[in-house]
Each structure stands twice: as C-alpha cells, then as structure tokens.
Amino acid sequence: MTVLPDDGLSLAAEFPDATHEQWQRLVEGVLRKSGKEVTGEAAEDALSTTLEDGLRTRPLYTARPGEDATGFPGFAPFVRGGRPEGTSASGWDVRQRLAGTDPARVNEAALADLENGTTSLWLTVGEGGFPVADIGRALEGVYLDLAPVTLDAGARYADAARALLALYTERGVAPEAARASLGADPLGHEARTGEPLDLAEAAALAAGTAGAWPHVRALTVDALPYHEAGGSAAEELGLSLATGVAYLRALTEAGLGLDAALGQLEFRYAATADQFLTIAKLRAARRLWARVAEACGAPEAGTQRQHAVTSPVMMTRRDPWVNMLRTTVACMAAGVGGADAVTVLPFDHELGLPDAFARRIARNTSTILLEESHLSRVIDPAGGSYYVEQLTDELARAAWEFFQTVEKAGGQAAALRSGLVAERLAATWAVRSAKLAKRREPITGVSEFPHLSEKPVVREPAPAGPTGGLPRVRRDEAYEALRARSDAHLAATGARPRIFLAALGPAAAHTARAGFAANLFQAGGVEPVHDPVSVDPDTAAAAYAASGADGMAVLCSSDALYEEQAEAVAAALRSAGATTVFLAGKPGTARAAVDEYVFAGCDAVAVLSSVLDRMKVAS
C-alpha cells in the first residue's frame, strides 16, 4: 500500500507546469475534428464570443503581466467596494419599488413588504404614481427612522422632497436618523420626456439638504433611461458619468464643497441576467467614478452609492414565470458586484401592477440569496477572477471613451438635445435587435421553447409613465407583436395559424430539425402540426389535407433523406394545397423541390412576419 505524503495538500506539486501554447494545441486538435483548421491565437479566437462595445469573451483567462491592482474595499479606486465592510455586515439594502395611483393601496403594499423582508421603499410619486400631497398617507404606519425612502417624482421632485422632509419633521424623526434619496434627476427626466429642467433648482435642493439632513441624498443619477433605450453596458456607464459630472458642476456652483457634492449623489444601474457583465459593470462604475473624483481633486471621496435594478428590458410578457429566473440571476450578480441597494422587479412587471404573490417572490429573491446562500458574507467574491478583472478593465475603458465623446460634445445635456445620445443608443439597439431576430440572443419562453397554449397572466394596468424622450425597448417586442397577431386570429377564428411539419424518415433523422422548426414557428404564434409523426411521398398529401394547415408546410429530415424524398414529398404537399414549402436545413439543399429555407441564424422575425402575412393573419 502506497503511503501518501503529508505535504500540506500540495496536490499539483509533482505535475509539470502547462503552458498557454500547450493548451492552444489541444484546442487546435478539438477544432480539427469539427473541420476547422486553425492554429495558435486563431484557435482561441474560434472559441471566443463577441460582446457589445467591441468587447470579446475569450475561452480562457490567465494572469496578465503588469496587471493593475484593484486595491481593497473602501479604498480608491473602490473597484472592490465603496465601504471597507462591503455588505458583509447586514447584506445589501432590499429596496422594493411601489407604483400605483392609490396611496392607500401603496401603503398596504409597503407595510406588507417591510414586514416580510424589504428594508427600504422606492416610491413613484406624481406622474405615473400617487399625488405628492398623499406621501403621508402612503407612508402611514411606516417607521421612518428605520426604513429609508427613495423618491421617483420626475418633474415634481422638489415638491415631493419638501413633502417627505416635512413628514420627517412632523413625525419627530431626527435629521441624523432620516435616510432617504430624494430622487432629483433633471437630466434623467429630460432623457425620459424630452423636457429640460433647470439643474440649478436641483442643486439648490441639495445645498439645503446637505447640512441639515446628513444621511439624505438629493440627486439620483439614473442610468435606466439609457439601458431601456437599448444602450450597452459601456454606454450606460458613460452616460451616467456624464450626468454625474454635470451634477457635480451644478452643485459646486451652488456653493457645495466637492466632498459634500459627491455625497449628494446616488447612481442607479440595470442588473441583467448576464451575470458576469453585470458584476463587471458595477465594479467598473465605481472605478470610473473614483477617477472622476480624483480628477476633481477629491480621490478619497469618490465612493459611489449604487442602486441596482433588475432590467426591465429583459422581462417578457409571454411565459412571465421565466422572469423569476432572470431576476434571480440579476439579483445575484448585483449583490456579487457590490451594489448597496438592489430592487428585484416582480415577474409580472411588464404586465401591469404586480400582485401580492409576485411582490413576495421579488423580495424573497434577495432574502434567499442573503440568508440561505450567504452571498454577502464575502466582499467582492468575484475579485481576483482573471475573467472578471479583465472584463471590468475593458468595460471601464470603453465607457470612459464614450464619456469623453459626450464631454467633447458639450456634456450630457447638449448630447441629449443634439440627438447624439439617441442616435448612438438606436444604433446599438439595431445591432442587438438583429441578433434577437435571428435568435442569436435567445429568449427562453419567447423565441426559444415558446408555450402557445399557456394561459395569459392578466394584471391590473399600471399607470402610464413619462414619455416623449428616448424610446423604451424590450427584448421580446418583435416576437410579442407576432404573438399578438396570432392571438387576435385565434379570437376571431377559433384556431391559430398552422403550418404542417412534414418529417421524413425515422426519428433519428428528423427529430433535431423538426424540433428546431417547431420552436421557430411557435415563436411567431404559428402552430406546428405533425400528425402523423413521419410522412413519405405516399402519405404526405393525405396528412397535409387533414392537418388544417394554412397553405404552408416545412420539410424536416437529414440531408441524405432530403436528396431521396424532398422533391416527391414537396410535390405531394403542393397537390394537397400547400402553396409554400419550406425546408429546415442548409440553404441550397434540394433547391428544385422547395420554396424557402429555415435554418440556424435566419431572420426568424422576418420569416414569421412574412408567413403570417401570407396566411392572411391581420396585423
């Protein structure tokens, strides 16, 4: 029996060090088996993924020579956290959003949230919410010295702020005990509505708040308008920097010292289901803001107070239950990325006002991650990951470059009014929309694995929010429009538009392509019919006639069976009334037999829109 050495668990001590080049040669061998003859860096590039902002995710990351140190939490450049203790002491602030026009119902929801895990409230006041005069009613029974309040009042921010501060005084809350974010965001409001507001009024509010209310922040730098307009992570960061700098200028012109001005800002960012990008974005945001503070002469005051909100753009209206999974990943990423406060939007957010169940799931998402997964016990747990550190660095550099572009254009206000911001975000969204249309960026439950027979989730309509500025985009919007056409057709005729899946040969030959085709057509609300499971030239016509298909069929099988049977089966389908025959596979296969192709990477939205048009499904 071999006696194992007691050497302190040096498990790899006897193995020779592998090199990056040796790993690349192994990758070359794997790629060669799939028909790709590439070597060295090209082999690694073949496994890389292109992201927005010119970034690429590589398959392997290692230490880089001369890599900059990211420091420690609580010290500049604050990449690893704005506070020395991070959120390890008590977890992040679980901030619940409250929207509604009835202050009594808002109050009922607020009390239920606070009694069951929420630690602060985010109130929509004025347009899209309840009247400013009803703040007291909405916060009735709330211990204002224990529960921080964040306001979102749009153009009415000054009135709402005065009402909240007066409420603190009325209820005997000591100024040093009050913790709030008054939500003044003139440039964010302009981005949402196109309506310019005077920064001087917001600066005056901050100047009056800074001395009297030490833990109240007057201004919010909300980057969600840019995220919701289709902006990338770097664009979201760059525009938040430009907004923050504009506010710093206004605050210092109003008489605040630089340290005090920096302390009046809270930044709001979107957290998406792309966990690594969200983690890197929050870390990069702190580094970038620290650089701004350093350039202004206050390097040690450059901590950035961060509020992360799960992305509205990623939320879907179809199969909304999947949103619970998206928001869980986004919440985890926000926590790991070091956000001070996290808002998980309820899974039915895009359908209207959330019900009690949806609100409970939203707040319990943070509770599970904090209390059962212990996610906040370690400060910056992603720190030191070669991938996360390099992604943070590359994202910060891309964001800084865009920030400089905005500054050269005259600053955030000028960039908004000139159209620079709108044009840049629209271009980014156009590229992403093409990926969504081609299902290169899949949406589970919508463009992938849709559920046509699902029962719709119905909610009370939410109050309309501000409009008139940058658009609000959603990942599912193109598919939602197609599904809405299908729903209307179902309501009018009693049946969805149908396409016949003509599967050829045994299951091994057609299963993969039949599944692909079924997924694709269901994404547009077109019901695939495949009874019997497999057809041949002799049975195809009768099967099509019995299917109730609306003039269209799609062949699904292997390339070998296409060569043998496609022409005969297509002819049989046409004899039974099919006017268009698709083939699921490579364009050019059995060209003489079919009219069109569906394949991985085809523009599914364009195909489905054309199909619905030809099926006479109303727009």
C-alpha positions as CSV (number, residue, x, y, z in Angstrom):
1,M,0.0,0.0,0.0
2,T,1.3,3.4,-1.0
3,V,1.7,5.9,1.8
4,L,0.6,9.4,0.8
5,P,2.9,12.2,1.8
6,D,1.8,14.7,4.5
7,D,2.9,17.8,2.5
8,G,0.2,20.3,3.2
9,L,-2.1,19.2,0.3
10,S,0.2,20.3,-2.5
11,L,-1.8,18.2,-4.9
12,A,-0.2,19.6,-8.1
13,A,3.3,19.7,-6.8
14,E,4.6,16.8,-8.8
15,F,3.0,17.8,-12.1
16,P,4.9,19.9,-14.7
17,D,3.5,23.3,-15.4
18,A,1.4,23.5,-18.5
19,T,1.8,26.5,-20.9
20,H,-0.8,28.5,-22.7
21,E,0.7,27.3,-26.0
22,Q,0.2,23.6,-25.0
23,W,-3.5,24.3,-24.2
24,Q,-3.9,26.0,-27.6
25,R,-2.5,22.9,-29.3
26,L,-5.1,20.8,-27.6
27,V,-7.8,23.3,-28.7
28,E,-6.5,23.0,-32.3
29,G,-7.0,19.2,-32.1
30,V,-10.6,19.5,-30.9
31,L,-11.4,22.1,-33.6
32,R,-9.7,20.0,-36.3
33,K,-12.2,17.2,-35.5
34,S,-15.0,19.6,-36.3
35,G,-13.5,20.6,-39.6
36,K,-11.8,23.8,-38.6
37,E,-8.1,24.1,-39.5
38,V,-6.9,26.9,-37.3
39,T,-3.8,27.3,-35.1
40,G,-2.5,29.4,-32.2
41,E,-4.4,32.6,-31.5
42,A,-6.8,31.8,-34.3
43,A,-7.9,28.6,-32.5
44,E,-8.6,30.6,-29.3
45,D,-10.4,33.2,-31.4
46,A,-12.7,30.5,-32.8
47,L,-14.0,29.8,-29.3
48,S,-14.4,33.5,-28.4
49,T,-17.7,35.4,-28.2
50,T,-18.1,39.0,-29.4
51,L,-20.0,41.3,-27.0
52,E,-21.3,44.8,-27.3
53,D,-18.8,47.7,-27.0
54,G,-16.2,45.9,-29.0
55,L,-15.5,43.5,-26.1
56,R,-14.8,39.8,-26.6
57,T,-15.2,37.0,-24.1
58,R,-12.3,34.5,-24.6
59,P,-12.5,30.8,-23.6
60,L,-9.6,31.1,-21.1
61,Y,-8.2,33.8,-18.9
62,T,-4.9,33.9,-17.1
63,A,-2.9,36.5,-15.2
64,R,-1.7,39.4,-17.3
65,P,1.8,40.8,-16.8
66,G,1.7,44.2,-15.1
67,E,-2.0,43.9,-14.3
68,D,-3.1,46.9,-12.2
69,A,-4.0,46.1,-8.6
70,T,-7.7,46.7,-7.8
71,G,-7.0,47.6,-4.2
72,F,-9.1,46.9,-1.2
73,P,-12.8,47.7,-0.3
74,G,-13.2,51.2,1.0
75,F,-10.1,52.5,-0.7
76,A,-9.6,54.2,-4.1
77,P,-10.3,53.2,-6.8
78,F,-13.1,51.4,-5.0
79,V,-13.4,48.6,-7.6
80,R,-13.8,46.0,-4.8
81,G,-16.4,48.1,-2.9
82,G,-17.1,51.6,-1.7
83,R,-17.1,50.6,2.0
84,P,-14.5,48.6,3.9
85,E,-17.1,46.2,5.2
86,G,-18.9,46.0,1.9
87,T,-22.3,44.4,2.5
88,S,-20.9,41.7,4.7
89,A,-22.4,43.1,8.0
90,S,-26.0,43.2,7.1
91,G,-26.4,42.4,3.4
92,W,-27.5,44.8,0.7
93,D,-30.5,47.1,1.1
94,V,-33.6,45.2,-0.2
95,R,-35.4,48.0,-1.9
96,Q,-38.9,47.4,-3.1
97,R,-40.5,49.5,-5.8
98,L,-44.0,50.8,-5.2
99,A,-46.1,52.1,-8.1
100,G,-49.8,52.9,-8.1
101,T,-52.1,55.9,-8.0
102,D,-54.0,55.0,-4.8
103,P,-51.9,55.9,-1.7
104,A,-54.0,53.6,0.5
105,R,-53.1,50.6,-1.7
106,V,-49.5,51.7,-1.9
107,N,-49.4,51.9,1.9
108,E,-50.9,48.4,2.3
109,A,-48.2,47.0,-0.1
110,A,-45.4,49.0,1.7
111,L,-46.3,47.6,5.1
112,A,-46.6,44.1,3.8
113,D,-43.2,44.5,2.1
114,L,-41.5,45.9,5.3
115,E,-43.0,43.2,7.5
116,N,-41.6,40.5,5.2
117,G,-38.0,41.3,4.3
118,T,-37.9,44.6,2.5
119,T,-35.5,47.1,4.1
120,S,-36.3,50.3,2.1
121,L,-39.1,51.7,-0.1
122,W,-38.9,53.2,-3.6
123,L,-42.0,55.4,-4.2
124,T,-43.3,56.6,-7.6
125,V,-44.9,60.0,-7.0
126,G,-46.6,62.4,-9.3
127,E,-46.8,61.3,-13.0
128,G,-47.1,57.5,-13.0
129,G,-47.7,57.4,-9.2
130,F,-49.8,58.8,-6.4
131,P,-50.2,62.6,-5.8
132,V,-47.4,64.3,-4.0
133,A,-49.8,65.5,-1.4
134,D,-50.5,61.9,-0.4
135,I,-47.0,61.0,0.7
136,G,-48.1,61.0,4.3
137,R,-50.9,58.6,3.6
138,A,-48.7,56.3,1.6
139,L,-46.2,56.1,4.5
140,E,-48.7,55.8,7.3
141,G,-47.5,53.3,9.9
142,V,-44.0,53.2,8.4
143,Y,-41.2,53.7,10.9
144,L,-39.4,56.4,9.0
145,D,-36.3,56.3,11.3
146,L,-35.9,52.6,10.3
147,A,-37.0,52.3,6.7
148,P,-35.1,54.5,4.2
149,V,-37.3,56.1,1.4
150,T,-36.3,56.7,-2.2
151,L,-38.5,59.1,-4.3
152,D,-39.1,59.0,-8.0
153,A,-41.1,62.1,-8.8
154,G,-39.9,63.2,-12.2
155,A,-40.5,66.9,-12.7
156,R,-42.2,67.2,-9.2
157,Y,-39.0,66.2,-7.4
158,A,-38.7,69.4,-5.4
159,D,-42.3,69.3,-4.2
160,A,-42.0,65.6,-3.3
161,A,-38.7,66.2,-1.5
162,R,-40.2,69.0,0.6
163,A,-43.2,66.8,1.4
164,L,-41.0,64.0,2.6
165,L,-38.7,66.2,4.7
166,A,-41.8,67.9,6.2
167,L,-43.1,64.4,7.1
168,Y,-39.9,63.5,8.9
169,T,-40.2,66.7,10.9
170,E,-43.9,66.1,11.6
171,R,-43.3,62.6,12.9
172,G,-40.4,63.6,15.0
173,V,-37.7,61.8,13.0
174,A,-34.3,63.4,13.9
175,P,-32.4,64.7,10.9
176,E,-29.5,62.4,11.7
177,A,-31.9,59.4,11.8
178,A,-33.5,60.1,8.4
179,R,-32.2,58.2,5.5
180,A,-33.5,58.9,2.1
181,S,-32.8,59.6,-1.6
182,L,-34.9,62.5,-2.8
183,G,-34.6,61.4,-6.5
184,A,-33.9,64.7,-8.2
185,D,-32.7,63.8,-11.6
186,P,-33.3,66.6,-14.1
187,L,-31.2,65.1,-16.9
188,G,-32.8,61.7,-16.4
189,H,-36.2,63.3,-16.6
190,E,-35.1,65.0,-19.9
191,A,-33.9,61.7,-21.3
192,R,-37.4,60.2,-20.4
193,T,-39.5,63.0,-21.6
194,G,-37.5,65.4,-23.8
195,E,-38.5,68.1,-21.3
196,P,-35.5,70.1,-20.0
197,L,-35.4,71.0,-16.3
198,D,-33.2,73.6,-14.5
199,L,-30.3,72.0,-12.8
200,A,-30.0,75.0,-10.5
201,E,-33.2,74.0,-8.7
202,A,-31.9,70.5,-8.0
203,A,-28.6,72.0,-6.9
204,A,-30.4,74.3,-4.5
205,L,-32.3,71.4,-3.1
206,A,-29.1,69.5,-2.5
207,A,-27.4,72.6,-0.9
208,G,-30.3,72.9,1.5
209,T,-30.3,69.2,2.3
210,A,-26.5,68.6,2.7
211,G,-26.1,70.4,6.1
212,A,-29.5,69.8,7.7
213,W,-30.0,66.1,6.7
214,P,-26.7,64.3,6.9
215,H,-27.9,61.0,5.5
216,V,-30.2,62.3,2.8
217,R,-29.0,62.4,-0.8
218,A,-30.8,64.8,-3.0
219,L,-29.8,63.7,-6.5
220,T,-30.1,60.4,-8.4
221,V,-28.0,59.6,-11.5
222,D,-30.4,57.2,-13.1
223,A,-28.9,55.2,-16.0
224,L,-32.0,53.2,-16.6
225,P,-33.4,55.5,-19.3
226,Y,-30.3,54.7,-21.4
227,H,-30.4,51.0,-20.7
228,E,-34.1,51.0,-21.6
229,A,-33.4,52.8,-24.8
230,G,-31.2,49.9,-25.9
231,G,-27.9,51.1,-24.7
232,S,-25.0,48.8,-24.0
233,A,-23.2,48.5,-20.7
234,A,-20.4,50.9,-21.6
235,E,-23.0,53.4,-22.9
236,E,-25.0,53.2,-19.7
237,L,-21.8,53.8,-17.7
238,G,-20.5,56.6,-19.9
239,L,-23.8,58.5,-19.8
240,S,-24.1,58.0,-16.0
241,L,-20.6,59.6,-15.7
242,A,-21.5,62.5,-17.9
243,T,-24.7,63.1,-15.9
244,G,-22.8,62.8,-12.6
245,V,-20.2,65.3,-13.8
246,A,-22.9,67.7,-14.9
247,Y,-24.5,67.5,-11.4
248,L,-21.1,68.0,-9.7
249,R,-20.6,71.2,-11.7
250,A,-24.1,72.4,-10.7
251,L,-23.6,71.5,-7.0
252,T,-20.3,73.2,-6.7
253,E,-21.6,76.3,-8.5
254,A,-24.4,76.3,-5.9
255,G,-21.8,76.6,-3.1
256,L,-21.3,73.0,-2.0
257,G,-17.8,71.7,-1.4
258,L,-16.6,68.9,-3.6
259,D,-16.8,66.2,-0.8
260,A,-20.3,67.3,0.1
261,A,-21.3,67.4,-3.6
262,L,-20.1,63.9,-4.2
263,G,-22.0,62.8,-1.1
264,Q,-25.3,64.1,-2.6
265,L,-25.4,61.6,-5.5
266,E,-26.7,58.1,-5.8
267,F,-26.3,56.1,-9.0
268,R,-28.9,53.7,-10.4
269,Y,-27.9,50.9,-12.8
270,A,-29.6,48.0,-14.5
271,A,-28.7,44.4,-13.5
272,T,-29.3,41.9,-16.2
273,A,-29.2,38.1,-16.4
274,D,-25.8,38.3,-18.0
275,Q,-24.2,37.8,-14.6
276,F,-20.5,38.5,-15.4
277,L,-21.3,41.6,-17.4
278,T,-23.4,42.9,-14.5
279,I,-20.7,42.2,-12.0
280,A,-18.1,43.9,-14.1
281,K,-20.4,46.9,-14.8
282,L,-20.9,47.7,-11.1
283,R,-17.2,47.2,-10.4
284,A,-16.2,49.4,-13.4
285,A,-18.7,52.1,-12.4
286,R,-17.0,52.5,-9.0
287,R,-13.6,52.7,-10.6
288,L,-14.8,55.2,-13.2
289,W,-16.4,57.5,-10.6
290,A,-13.3,57.3,-8.5
291,R,-11.4,58.5,-11.5
292,V,-13.8,61.5,-11.8
293,A,-13.4,62.3,-8.1
294,E,-9.6,62.0,-8.4
295,A,-9.6,64.4,-11.4
296,C,-11.7,66.8,-9.5
297,G,-9.3,66.7,-6.5
298,A,-11.1,64.5,-4.1
299,P,-9.8,61.0,-4.6
300,E,-10.8,59.7,-1.2
301,A,-14.4,61.0,-1.5
302,G,-15.1,59.1,-4.8
303,T,-17.2,56.3,-3.3
304,Q,-20.2,55.6,-5.5
305,R,-23.5,54.8,-3.8
306,Q,-25.1,52.2,-6.1
307,H,-28.7,51.1,-6.6
308,A,-29.1,48.1,-8.9
309,V,-32.5,47.4,-10.5
310,T,-33.2,44.1,-12.4
311,S,-33.5,45.0,-16.0
312,P,-37.0,45.8,-17.4
313,V,-35.6,45.2,-20.9
314,M,-35.0,41.5,-20.3
315,M,-38.5,40.9,-18.9
316,T,-41.0,39.1,-21.1
317,R,-44.8,39.2,-21.3
318,R,-45.1,35.7,-22.6
319,D,-44.3,32.9,-20.1
320,P,-43.6,35.6,-17.5
321,W,-42.7,32.9,-14.9
322,V,-39.3,32.6,-16.5
323,N,-38.7,36.2,-15.4
324,M,-38.3,34.8,-11.8
325,L,-35.2,33.0,-13.0
326,R,-33.9,36.1,-14.9
327,T,-34.3,38.3,-11.9
328,T,-32.7,35.8,-9.6
329,V,-29.5,35.7,-11.7
330,A,-29.6,39.5,-12.0
331,C,-30.0,40.0,-8.2
332,M,-27.1,37.6,-7.5
333,A,-24.9,39.5,-10.0
334,A,-25.9,42.8,-8.4
335,G,-25.0,41.5,-5.0
336,V,-21.7,40.0,-6.1
337,G,-20.9,43.2,-8.0
338,G,-21.2,45.2,-4.7
339,A,-24.5,47.1,-5.2
340,D,-25.5,48.9,-2.0
341,A,-29.2,48.5,-2.7
342,V,-31.0,46.0,-5.0
343,T,-34.5,46.2,-6.4
344,V,-35.9,43.0,-7.9
345,L,-38.8,43.8,-10.2
346,P,-41.7,41.4,-9.8
347,F,-42.0,38.8,-12.6
348,D,-45.3,40.4,-13.8
349,H,-43.8,43.9,-14.0
350,E,-44.4,44.1,-17.8
351,L,-48.0,43.0,-17.5
352,G,-49.2,45.8,-15.1
353,L,-49.4,46.3,-11.4
354,P,-47.8,43.3,-9.6
355,D,-50.0,41.1,-7.4
356,A,-49.1,40.1,-3.8
357,F,-47.6,36.8,-4.9
358,A,-45.3,38.5,-7.4
359,R,-44.1,41.0,-4.9
360,R,-43.4,38.3,-2.3
361,I,-41.3,36.3,-4.8
362,A,-39.4,39.5,-5.7
363,R,-38.4,40.4,-2.1
364,N,-37.8,36.7,-1.2
365,T,-35.3,36.5,-4.1
366,S,-32.9,38.8,-2.1
367,T,-33.8,37.1,1.2
368,I,-32.8,33.6,-0.1
369,L,-29.6,34.9,-1.6
370,L,-28.7,36.7,1.6
371,E,-29.9,34.4,4.3
372,E,-29.7,30.9,2.6
373,S,-26.9,31.4,0.0
374,H,-24.9,33.8,2.3
375,L,-24.0,35.7,-0.8
376,S,-23.0,38.9,1.1
377,R,-20.6,37.2,3.6
378,V,-17.6,37.7,1.3
379,I,-16.7,41.1,0.0
380,D,-16.3,41.2,-3.8
381,P,-16.3,37.4,-4.2
382,A,-15.6,37.7,-7.9
383,G,-12.5,39.8,-7.3
384,G,-9.3,38.1,-8.5
385,S,-11.1,36.2,-11.2
386,Y,-8.9,36.7,-14.3
387,Y,-12.1,37.0,-16.4
388,V,-13.9,39.4,-14.1
389,E,-10.9,41.6,-13.6
390,Q,-10.2,41.8,-17.3
391,L,-13.8,42.4,-18.2
392,T,-14.0,45.1,-15.6
393,D,-11.0,46.8,-17.0
394,E,-12.1,46.6,-20.7
395,L,-15.6,47.7,-19.9
396,A,-14.3,50.7,-17.9
397,R,-12.0,51.7,-20.8
398,A,-14.9,51.5,-23.3
399,A,-17.2,53.5,-21.0
400,W,-14.5,56.2,-20.4
401,E,-14.0,56.6,-24.1
402,F,-17.8,57.2,-24.7
403,F,-17.9,59.5,-21.7
404,Q,-15.1,61.6,-23.3
405,T,-17.1,61.7,-26.5
406,V,-20.1,63.1,-24.7
407,E,-18.0,65.6,-22.9
408,K,-16.5,66.8,-26.1
409,A,-20.0,67.3,-27.5
410,G,-20.7,69.7,-24.7
411,G,-21.8,67.4,-21.9
412,Q,-24.8,65.3,-21.1
413,A,-27.5,68.0,-21.7
414,A,-26.0,69.0,-25.0
415,A,-25.6,65.4,-26.1
416,L,-29.3,64.7,-25.3
417,R,-30.5,67.8,-27.1
418,S,-28.3,67.3,-30.2
419,G,-29.5,63.8,-30.8
420,L,-26.1,62.3,-30.2
421,V,-27.3,60.0,-27.3
422,A,-30.5,58.9,-29.2
423,E,-28.6,58.1,-32.3
424,R,-25.9,56.2,-30.5
425,L,-28.3,54.1,-28.5
426,A,-30.5,53.5,-31.5
427,A,-27.5,52.1,-33.5
428,T,-26.6,49.8,-30.6
429,W,-30.2,48.6,-30.3
430,A,-30.4,48.0,-34.1
431,V,-27.5,45.6,-33.9
432,R,-28.9,43.8,-30.9
433,S,-32.4,43.6,-32.5
434,A,-30.9,41.8,-35.5
435,K,-29.4,39.2,-33.1
436,L,-32.7,38.8,-31.4
437,A,-34.5,38.4,-34.7
438,K,-32.0,35.7,-35.7
439,R,-32.3,34.1,-32.3
440,R,-28.5,34.5,-31.8
441,E,-29.6,36.0,-28.5
442,P,-32.3,33.6,-27.4
443,I,-35.2,34.5,-25.2
444,T,-36.5,31.5,-23.3
445,G,-40.2,31.1,-23.4
446,V,-40.4,33.6,-26.3
447,S,-38.0,32.9,-29.2
448,E,-36.9,29.5,-27.7
449,F,-39.3,27.0,-26.3
450,P,-42.5,29.1,-26.5
451,H,-45.7,27.7,-25.0
452,L,-48.5,28.5,-27.3
453,S,-51.2,27.0,-25.1
454,E,-50.2,29.0,-22.0
455,K,-53.0,30.8,-20.2
456,P,-52.3,34.6,-20.3
457,V,-51.4,36.2,-17.0
458,V,-53.7,39.2,-16.5
459,R,-52.9,42.1,-14.3
460,E,-54.5,45.5,-13.5
461,P,-52.9,48.1,-15.8
462,A,-50.1,50.1,-14.4
463,P,-50.3,53.9,-14.5
464,A,-48.6,55.3,-17.6
465,G,-45.1,56.6,-17.0
466,P,-43.4,59.6,-18.6
467,T,-42.9,59.5,-22.4
468,G,-41.7,61.9,-25.1
469,G,-37.9,61.3,-24.8
470,L,-35.8,58.3,-25.5
471,P,-37.8,55.1,-26.5
472,R,-38.3,52.2,-24.2
473,V,-37.4,49.0,-25.8
474,R,-37.9,45.4,-24.7
475,R,-36.1,42.2,-25.9
476,D,-39.4,40.5,-26.7
477,E,-41.1,43.3,-28.6
478,A,-40.8,41.9,-32.1
479,Y,-42.0,38.4,-31.1
480,E,-44.7,40.0,-28.9
481,A,-46.1,41.7,-32.0
482,L,-46.2,38.4,-33.9
483,R,-47.8,36.6,-31.0
484,A,-50.4,39.4,-30.6
485,R,-51.4,38.8,-34.3
486,S,-51.8,35.1,-33.6
487,D,-53.9,35.7,-30.5
488,A,-56.2,38.0,-32.5
489,H,-56.5,35.4,-35.2
490,L,-57.4,32.8,-32.6
491,A,-60.0,35.0,-31.0
492,A,-61.6,35.7,-34.5
493,T,-61.5,32.2,-36.0
494,G,-61.1,29.8,-33.1
495,A,-57.8,28.5,-34.3
496,R,-54.2,29.7,-34.6
497,P,-52.5,29.9,-37.9
498,R,-51.0,26.5,-38.7
499,I,-48.1,25.0,-40.6
500,F,-47.6,21.3,-41.4
501,L,-44.3,19.7,-40.3
502,A,-43.5,17.0,-42.8
503,A,-41.0,14.9,-41.0
504,L,-39.2,12.4,-43.3
505,G,-37.8,9.1,-42.2
506,P,-37.1,7.7,-38.7
507,A,-36.9,9.8,-35.6
508,A,-33.2,9.8,-35.6
509,A,-33.3,11.6,-39.0
510,H,-35.8,14.3,-38.3
511,T,-36.1,14.9,-34.6
512,A,-33.5,17.7,-34.4
513,R,-34.7,19.7,-37.4
514,A,-38.4,19.1,-36.5
515,G,-37.8,20.5,-33.0
516,F,-35.9,23.4,-34.5
517,A,-38.7,24.2,-36.9
518,A,-41.4,23.8,-34.3
519,N,-39.6,26.2,-32.0
520,L,-39.1,28.8,-34.7
521,F,-42.7,28.9,-35.9
522,Q,-44.2,28.8,-32.5
523,A,-42.2,31.9,-31.6
524,G,-44.4,33.8,-34.0
525,G,-47.7,32.1,-32.8
526,V,-47.8,29.6,-35.7
527,E,-48.9,26.2,-34.5
528,P,-46.9,23.3,-36.0
529,V,-48.9,20.2,-36.9
530,H,-47.1,17.0,-37.2
531,D,-49.6,14.1,-37.3
532,P,-48.5,11.5,-38.3
533,V,-45.0,11.9,-36.8
534,S,-43.4,10.9,-40.1
535,V,-44.6,11.0,-43.7
536,D,-43.3,9.8,-47.1
537,P,-44.3,10.5,-50.7
538,D,-47.3,8.2,-50.5
539,T,-48.8,9.6,-47.2
540,A,-47.8,13.3,-47.3
541,A,-50.8,14.6,-49.3
542,A,-53.4,13.0,-47.0
543,A,-51.6,14.1,-43.9
544,Y,-51.4,17.6,-45.1
545,A,-55.0,17.7,-46.0
546,A,-56.0,16.5,-42.6
547,S,-53.7,19.0,-40.8
548,G,-55.7,22.1,-41.2
549,A,-52.5,23.9,-42.3
550,D,-52.9,27.4,-43.8
551,G,-51.2,26.7,-47.1
552,M,-47.7,26.0,-45.8
553,A,-45.5,23.1,-44.9
554,V,-41.9,22.5,-43.8
555,L,-39.8,19.5,-44.6
556,C,-37.7,18.2,-41.7
557,S,-35.1,15.5,-42.0
558,S,-31.5,14.7,-42.7
559,D,-29.6,15.9,-45.8
560,A,-29.5,12.3,-47.1
561,L,-33.3,11.8,-46.9
562,Y,-33.8,15.3,-48.5
563,E,-31.9,14.1,-51.5
564,E,-34.0,10.9,-51.7
565,Q,-37.5,12.2,-50.9
566,A,-37.8,16.0,-50.7
567,E,-38.8,16.5,-54.3
568,A,-41.6,13.8,-54.3
569,V,-42.9,14.9,-50.8
570,A,-43.0,18.6,-51.8
571,A,-44.9,17.7,-54.9
572,A,-47.4,15.7,-52.9
573,L,-47.8,18.6,-50.4
574,R,-48.5,21.0,-53.3
575,S,-51.0,18.7,-54.8
576,A,-52.9,18.8,-51.5
577,G,-53.0,22.6,-51.4
578,A,-49.7,23.7,-49.9
579,T,-48.6,27.0,-51.6
580,T,-45.2,27.3,-49.9
581,V,-42.9,24.5,-48.9
582,F,-40.0,25.3,-46.5
583,L,-37.0,23.1,-45.8
584,A,-35.4,23.1,-42.4
585,G,-31.7,22.9,-43.2
586,K,-28.9,24.5,-45.2
587,P,-30.0,26.9,-48.0
588,G,-29.5,25.3,-51.4
589,T,-30.4,21.8,-50.2
590,A,-32.9,20.2,-52.6
591,R,-33.3,23.6,-54.3
592,A,-35.6,22.4,-57.0
593,A,-38.0,20.9,-54.5
594,V,-38.7,23.8,-52.0
595,D,-39.5,27.5,-52.0
596,E,-37.7,28.7,-48.8
597,Y,-35.4,27.7,-46.0
598,V,-35.4,28.0,-42.3
599,F,-32.0,27.5,-40.6
600,A,-30.0,28.5,-37.6
601,G,-29.2,32.2,-38.0
602,C,-32.0,33.0,-40.4
603,D,-34.0,36.1,-39.6
604,A,-36.9,34.4,-37.7
605,V,-38.8,37.7,-37.3
606,A,-38.8,38.4,-41.0
607,V,-39.7,34.8,-41.9
608,L,-42.6,34.7,-39.4
609,S,-43.9,38.1,-40.3
610,S,-44.0,37.0,-44.0
611,V,-45.7,33.7,-43.1
612,L,-48.4,35.5,-41.1
613,D,-49.0,37.9,-44.0
614,R,-49.3,35.1,-46.5
615,M,-51.7,33.3,-44.1
616,K,-53.9,36.4,-44.1
617,V,-53.4,37.0,-40.4
618,A,-54.2,40.6,-39.7
619,S,-51.5,43.0,-38.4
